[in-house]
Amino acid sequence: MAIVKSKLLKKLSESYPNILKKDLEKFINIILSEIKNALKRNERCEFRKFGIFFTRVQKARISRNPKNNEKISTPQKLSIHFKSSKDLFKKLNNEK
């Protein structure tokens, strides 16, 4: 099950009832937009004890259309990757 922004907002508002929901929503939007902006600038976005978001270059290549086997030139592009921290990896795998 994936967590969506509305469910994250709901969990945060339950955990912090003294903070207004609209302030929590602004907080979430600011964090997500800063992550997006850092990735657009080709910078790493690191969260200690959680993981790192970073971009990699996907080389330009010749691909094919599966419908008609026509060759298509796919341009170079950036792709987003995530590497979990050792702490998160251990927690997910029930290691000490």
Secondary structure as UniProt FT lines:
FT   HELIX           5..15
FT   TURN            17..18
FT   HELIX           21..40
FT   TURN            41..42
FT   STRAND          45..47
FT   TURN            48..50
FT   STRAND          51..58
FT   STRAND          61..64
FT   TURN            66..68
FT   STRAND          71..74
FT   STRAND          77..84
FT   HELIX           86..92
FT   TURN            93..94
//
